[in-house]
Amino acid sequence: MHVFIIAEIGINHNGDVNIAKQLINVAKSSGCDAVKFQKRDINLVYSKELLDSPRESPWGTTQREQKQGLELGEKEYDEIDRYCKELGIAWFASAWDVNSLEFLDKYKLKYNKVASAMSVSRDFLKAVAKRKQHTFISTAMSTMEQIGEAVEIFRSVDCPFELMHCVATYPMKVENANLNCIKTLRDAFNCPVGYSGHETGLAVSIGAAMLGISSLERHITLDRAMYGSDQAASVEPLGIMQLCRYVRNLETAMGDGVKRILPEEEAIATKLRAHLKK
């Protein structure tokens, strides 16, 4: 059992490649397997009406300025690609539109991610699947029928994938975690299932790891008080370090399930059972 641990940087870099690199450092030193970002063409993802509407942010007074301020461009992703290769950690991103998907092609990434928002777009799913990258498919806000359609698309072109149980609230309430859905998805679709968590704290993610998940994704941040809608549902550096340690210890502790008497137990058994009649 090896849980593939993904540190979701997402947009928590706040448009600053130096913050992104600090978060990559956190992920690498904590023992994560990969870091993940989010990429959008805001003119395709959002309507003009929304982009022109007011919103106060560090970048201006409109939604357009706020959302553009959170996007990294080619220069920044070139540096992220270089830096991750230097550190020896994988990176990838969830594209929210085909333009962004094509933008990411340049980097020849090993992994891909379908965000919950995009998991019901058949055309987008087909575009992702044809790339044949190992793809993590988030299942929040989706019915079993919709998930089944996504699975069918990926299997039809033999693209490797796994589902990720997820609840799209930020932060998620513990009572909404419904971790038993991990088994439900695994049984229904006969594929690996991971967990993408938006809760505060570590307990739910540790519980998911005990259920045999294939992957675990958590948002990370330098400080949960920083600007941004995902910060409150994120884990700070000490938290992701603890989570990685707990998950790796659990992997070791799960064992192979074969009941046996350890050599170290034999002497203890002799001592503690000495009073018993043979």
Backbone torsions as a table, in degrees:
resi	resn	phi	psi	omega
1	MET	NA	120.7	173.0
2	HIS	-134.4	116.9	177.8
3	VAL	-85.1	124.1	178.1
4	PHE	-80.5	109.6	-173.7
5	ILE	-96.1	121.6	-177.2
6	ILE	-110.0	123.3	173.1
7	ALA	-90.9	108.9	-178.4
8	GLU	-83.1	102.1	175.0
9	ILE	-77.7	-37.3	174.9
10	GLY	57.2	-120.1	176.3
11	ILE	-112.3	15.4	-179.7
12	ASN	-71.3	-3.7	174.0
13	HIS	-77.1	-12.6	179.6
14	ASN	53.4	37.0	175.1
15	GLY	77.3	9.5	-175.4
16	ASP	-113.8	112.3	-176.9
17	VAL	-64.1	-27.2	177.8
18	ASN	-69.1	-36.8	173.6
19	ILE	-66.1	-40.5	177.5
20	ALA	-57.7	-43.1	-179.6
21	LYS	-68.0	-35.9	174.9
22	GLN	-62.1	-40.2	179.6
23	LEU	-69.9	-35.4	174.4
24	ILE	-62.0	-41.4	176.7
25	ASN	-59.2	-44.3	179.6
26	VAL	-59.6	-46.5	-178.5
27	ALA	-63.1	-44.3	-178.9
28	LYS	-64.6	-48.1	-177.2
29	SER	-68.6	-24.0	179.4
30	SER	-80.2	-19.7	-179.2
31	GLY	100.9	17.7	176.2
32	CYS	-69.1	154.6	179.6
33	ASP	-86.8	-25.7	-176.2
34	ALA	-159.7	160.5	169.9
35	VAL	-117.2	151.0	-178.2
36	LYS	-131.5	144.2	177.2
37	PHE	-119.2	179.8	173.9
38	GLN	-126.2	139.0	-178.3
39	LYS	-130.5	129.3	-178.6
40	ARG	-135.4	144.4	160.5
41	ASP	-95.6	102.2	-169.2
42	ILE	-63.0	-24.4	179.6
43	ASN	-74.9	-17.7	175.3
44	LEU	-94.8	-33.7	-174.9
45	VAL	-81.1	-32.6	-175.0
46	TYR	-120.8	151.3	178.2
47	SER	-76.1	157.2	177.6
48	LYS	-61.4	-36.6	-179.9
49	GLU	-61.9	-43.6	179.5
50	LEU	-67.4	-44.1	-177.2
51	LEU	-64.0	-31.1	-179.9
52	ASP	-84.4	-8.0	-177.5
53	SER	-76.5	158.5	-175.2
54	PRO	-73.5	143.4	171.8
55	ARG	-163.6	122.0	178.1
56	GLU	-78.1	134.3	179.1
57	SER	-157.9	172.5	176.6
58	PRO	-62.1	-13.9	-174.2
59	TRP	-105.3	-8.2	-179.0
60	GLY	156.3	-155.8	-172.4
61	THR	-120.7	8.5	178.4
62	THR	-122.9	161.6	175.2
63	GLN	-60.8	-37.5	-179.8
64	ARG	-59.8	-47.4	-179.6
65	GLU	-64.0	-38.9	179.7
66	GLN	-65.7	-47.4	-175.4
67	LYS	-73.7	-34.5	176.3
68	GLN	-68.9	-34.0	179.0
69	GLY	-63.9	-24.3	-178.6
70	LEU	-89.6	-4.8	-177.8
71	GLU	-92.8	138.6	172.3
72	LEU	-98.7	145.6	-179.3
73	GLY	-103.1	-169.0	-175.8
74	GLU	-61.5	-41.6	179.9
75	LYS	-59.2	-44.0	-179.4
76	GLU	-68.6	-41.7	179.9
77	TYR	-70.0	-30.9	173.3
78	ASP	-60.1	-42.0	180.0
79	GLU	-70.0	-39.1	176.6
80	ILE	-61.7	-44.1	179.3
81	ASP	-61.3	-45.9	179.3
82	ARG	-62.8	-43.7	-174.8
83	TYR	-69.0	-41.3	179.1
84	CYS	-65.2	-38.2	176.5
85	LYS	-64.6	-39.0	179.0
86	GLU	-63.5	-40.7	-178.7
87	LEU	-81.9	-20.5	-178.2
88	GLY	80.1	42.8	176.1
89	ILE	-131.0	138.4	179.9
90	ALA	-72.5	150.7	171.8
91	TRP	-137.2	154.6	174.1
92	PHE	-159.3	-178.3	-176.3
93	ALA	-149.4	153.3	171.9
94	SER	-94.6	117.6	176.2
95	ALA	-84.4	144.1	-179.5
96	TRP	-107.5	8.7	179.6
97	ASP	-167.6	164.6	-176.1
98	VAL	-66.8	-36.0	177.5
99	ASN	-58.1	-43.8	179.9
100	SER	-68.7	-35.3	176.7
101	LEU	-61.5	-44.0	178.9
102	GLU	-68.5	-35.2	175.9
103	PHE	-58.4	-42.1	-176.5
104	LEU	-73.2	-18.7	-179.9
105	ASP	-56.5	-31.6	-177.6
106	LYS	-53.9	-32.7	-170.1
107	TYR	-91.3	-3.6	176.1
108	LYS	49.5	55.2	-175.4
109	LEU	-76.2	149.5	-179.1
110	LYS	-78.3	-29.1	-173.6
111	TYR	-121.1	160.1	175.5
112	ASN	-140.3	162.6	-180.0
113	LYS	-141.4	131.7	171.9
114	VAL	-101.7	113.6	178.4
115	ALA	-68.6	155.3	-178.9
116	SER	-54.7	-36.8	-178.4
117	ALA	-62.5	-27.7	-174.7
118	MET	-101.8	-1.8	-170.6
119	SER	-75.1	-5.1	178.7
120	VAL	-110.0	5.8	177.7
121	SER	-93.1	104.9	-175.7
122	ARG	-61.2	-41.7	-179.4
123	ASP	-63.2	-42.3	179.4
124	PHE	-66.8	-42.9	178.8
125	LEU	-59.7	-40.3	178.6
126	LYS	-64.8	-38.7	178.9
127	ALA	-65.1	-38.5	177.6
128	VAL	-69.2	-47.5	-174.1
129	ALA	-62.1	-34.7	-177.0
130	LYS	-68.4	-14.5	178.9
131	ARG	-79.9	-15.5	173.3
132	LYS	62.0	22.1	172.7
133	GLN	-82.5	150.7	174.6
134	HIS	-62.6	120.8	-169.7
135	THR	-118.0	131.9	173.8
136	PHE	-94.0	121.1	-177.0
137	ILE	-109.2	113.1	-179.5
138	SER	-78.8	140.3	-170.9
139	THR	-112.2	8.4	179.6
140	ALA	-63.8	148.5	176.9
141	MET	63.7	20.7	-177.2
142	SER	-124.5	145.2	174.7
143	THR	-84.1	166.9	176.8
144	MET	-61.2	-35.2	178.8
145	GLU	-65.7	-43.2	178.6
146	GLN	-65.7	-40.1	176.4
147	ILE	-62.5	-41.6	178.7
148	GLY	-60.7	-37.4	177.2
149	GLU	-64.5	-40.9	178.2
150	ALA	-64.1	-45.0	178.8
151	VAL	-58.7	-42.3	-179.7
152	GLU	-61.8	-41.6	179.8
153	ILE	-62.2	-45.0	-178.1
154	PHE	-69.5	-38.6	179.2
155	ARG	-70.7	-29.6	-177.2
156	SER	-65.7	-25.1	178.6
157	VAL	-114.3	12.0	176.9
158	ASP	57.5	43.4	175.8
159	CYS	-93.4	125.6	-179.6
160	PRO	-65.3	139.6	-176.9
161	PHE	-154.9	165.3	165.5
162	GLU	-145.0	149.8	176.6
163	LEU	-86.1	156.1	175.2
164	MET	-129.3	116.8	173.3
165	HIS	-64.3	136.3	-173.3
166	CYS	-158.4	147.1	173.7
167	VAL	-124.1	122.5	-170.2
168	ALA	-90.1	60.7	168.8
169	THR	-125.9	147.7	-169.4
170	TYR	-133.6	101.8	-5.0
171	PRO	-80.4	159.5	179.1
172	MET	-82.7	138.3	173.7
173	LYS	-74.8	141.5	-178.0
174	VAL	-56.2	-39.0	-177.4
175	GLU	-67.8	-10.7	178.4
176	ASN	-99.6	2.4	-173.7
177	ALA	-63.9	-41.3	177.0
178	ASN	48.6	54.1	-176.5
179	LEU	-62.2	-20.9	178.0
180	ASN	-64.4	-13.9	174.7
181	CYS	-65.2	-21.7	177.3
182	ILE	-59.3	-47.7	177.5
183	LYS	-67.4	-39.7	179.4
184	THR	-57.7	-46.9	180.0
185	LEU	-67.2	-41.2	-179.8
186	ARG	-62.6	-44.0	-179.2
187	ASP	-69.5	-38.9	-175.3
188	ALA	-71.7	-37.2	-171.9
189	PHE	-115.4	-2.0	174.7
190	ASN	51.1	53.6	-179.3
191	CYS	-147.1	165.2	175.5
192	PRO	-63.3	146.2	179.6
193	VAL	-132.5	129.0	176.3
194	GLY	-107.5	-170.8	179.7
195	TYR	-137.5	127.3	174.7
196	SER	-112.3	111.7	-170.2
197	GLY	-104.9	141.4	176.9
198	HIS	-123.2	18.1	-179.0
199	GLU	-82.1	166.2	169.6
200	THR	-89.4	149.5	-179.6
201	GLY	83.2	-177.5	-172.4
202	LEU	-115.2	-14.8	-169.3
203	ALA	-59.2	-44.5	-176.9
204	VAL	-65.5	-41.8	179.3
205	SER	-64.6	-37.7	177.2
206	ILE	-66.2	-40.7	175.9
207	GLY	-60.5	-40.3	177.7
208	ALA	-62.5	-39.9	179.8
209	ALA	-61.8	-31.1	179.4
210	MET	-74.4	-12.6	-178.9
211	LEU	-94.4	10.2	174.5
212	GLY	80.9	31.9	178.2
213	ILE	-66.5	153.5	178.6
214	SER	-89.2	-25.5	-177.7
215	SER	-149.1	156.1	179.8
216	LEU	-139.2	123.1	-179.9
217	GLU	-120.0	129.3	173.5
218	ARG	-134.9	139.7	172.7
219	HIS	-65.7	139.5	175.8
220	ILE	-121.4	153.9	180.0
221	THR	-148.4	157.8	173.3
222	LEU	-75.2	-30.3	-176.4
223	ASP	-160.7	122.0	-177.3
224	ARG	-64.8	-14.2	179.0
225	ALA	-87.6	-2.1	179.1
226	MET	-66.3	162.0	176.9
227	TYR	-63.0	138.8	172.9
228	GLY	139.0	144.7	-175.8
229	SER	-72.9	-20.1	-178.4
230	ASP	-96.5	-7.7	-172.6
231	GLN	-62.5	-40.7	-175.8
232	ALA	-66.3	-25.2	179.9
233	ALA	-96.8	16.8	-175.3
234	SER	-107.6	166.0	-179.6
235	VAL	-109.1	132.5	178.7
236	GLU	-78.4	169.4	-174.3
237	PRO	-50.9	-46.5	180.0
238	LEU	-63.0	-36.8	-179.3
239	GLY	-65.7	-45.5	-179.4
240	ILE	-68.6	-32.3	176.4
241	MET	-64.2	-44.0	178.2
242	GLN	-65.3	-43.0	-178.4
243	LEU	-61.0	-45.1	178.6
244	CYS	-61.1	-42.8	-179.8
245	ARG	-63.5	-44.7	179.7
246	TYR	-62.1	-44.0	-178.0
247	VAL	-65.4	-43.0	179.6
248	ARG	-65.9	-37.2	175.9
249	ASN	-65.0	-39.3	178.0
250	LEU	-63.5	-40.7	178.6
251	GLU	-56.8	-43.0	178.7
252	THR	-69.2	-41.0	-175.4
253	ALA	-69.9	-26.1	-177.0
254	MET	-63.5	-32.9	175.8
255	GLY	65.3	-161.9	-177.4
256	ASP	-106.3	-2.2	177.0
257	GLY	82.3	0.6	179.8
258	VAL	-87.3	123.5	179.3
259	LYS	-76.0	125.1	-178.7
260	ARG	-149.4	160.5	172.9
261	ILE	-96.9	121.1	179.6
262	LEU	-72.3	148.7	176.3
263	PRO	-55.2	-35.5	-179.9
264	GLU	-66.7	-23.1	-179.6
265	GLU	-81.3	-22.8	-171.1
266	GLU	-63.1	-45.2	178.9
267	ALA	-65.0	-38.3	178.8
268	ILE	-66.0	-41.0	178.7
269	ALA	-61.5	-42.6	179.0
270	THR	-59.8	-43.1	-179.2
271	LYS	-67.3	-49.6	-173.5
272	LEU	-75.1	-17.9	-178.9
273	ARG	-107.4	9.5	-177.7
274	ALA	-59.4	-28.8	-176.3
275	HIS	-81.8	-8.5	-177.9
276	LEU	-81.5	142.0	176.2
277	LYS	-75.6	138.5	179.2
278	LYS	-86.2	NA	NA
